[in-house]
Amino acid sequence: MRSLNRIHLNGLRAVEAVCRLGSLQAAAEELGVSVSAVSQQINRSERQLGRTLFDRTPKGLVATAFGAQFSARLTDGFRHIAHAVRLAETDSDDTLVVSVAPAFASKWLMPRLGRMFARHPDIIIRFDASTRVIDLDRSDVDLAIRMGDGMWPGVDAELLWDQEIFPVCAPSLATELKDIADLSRIAAITDENSMIRWEDWFEAAGVAPVELRRGASFTDPMLALDAVLDGHGVMLASELLAADGLSAGRLVAPFGIRAMSGLGYYLCRPAGAPRPRKVRAFTDWLREEMAATIRDFALSG
């Protein structure tokens, strides 16, 4: 540990950030300092270490072989430091920060949240509702609910629900969809940011892809679903997005064929992070609610 006394910590942070993010500008934005300050910190670190960490090229800084190895160790070290800081959180800190996509929050989480508050009235929850993927090691977020394949580095990801996909429409349109070929006469409502594909569903159905009429497209999945509920077209939807509408009879899955999407909803936290009471309480409640939704959906399907 004594050797650390001759190395400035801010310089090590600058080295790690530039190597991980790939540029001085990105590192400066993350660290909240100027590009010049980051450059000076790197130069200072190289002098203190007596080793060159980056080659200076016309395209910017490129880590040397030693610099890449050195920075990888720094990344691991800073991750452990972040976890150590989290240990300072005690059960008296009852504010839980949860990162969640707006569609998941409004469609599934909010209608059920009252039961969480009733069970744990002392826990205050702050939601970071955003579609961006939060770096859990470098934020105040305790938990994140993400849709994907579960393969996020530095993250403990617990699968909550594997997502199947299928077309949905309003009951008024379902009468026009007797056969999959009838999809060619119906407008397709599109969520532009969706990770699911019609091709996967057609393959599961064992038919050649049908060319659908182009309907309205949205950058928000909830607006796309609203358009479907209003009878403006058909949409390829995931189970969770469609579950409540199907249960209430406001949506219909006209063909009864589902396809695995290869995606799921995951509960994520920094790998190896402590689990204070507020995290355990929310996690237990979330598992129960998700299990109930899966049961209800299986019965309605």
Helices and strands as residue ranges (DSSP letters): G 2-6, H 9-21, H 24-31, H 35-49, E 54-57, E 60-63, H 65-86, E 95-100, H 102-104, I 105-109, H 110-119, E 124-129, G 136-138, E 143-148, E 155-168, H 171-174, G 180-185, E 187-191, H 198-205, E 213-218, H 221-229, E 235-238, H 239-248, E 259-270, H 277-300
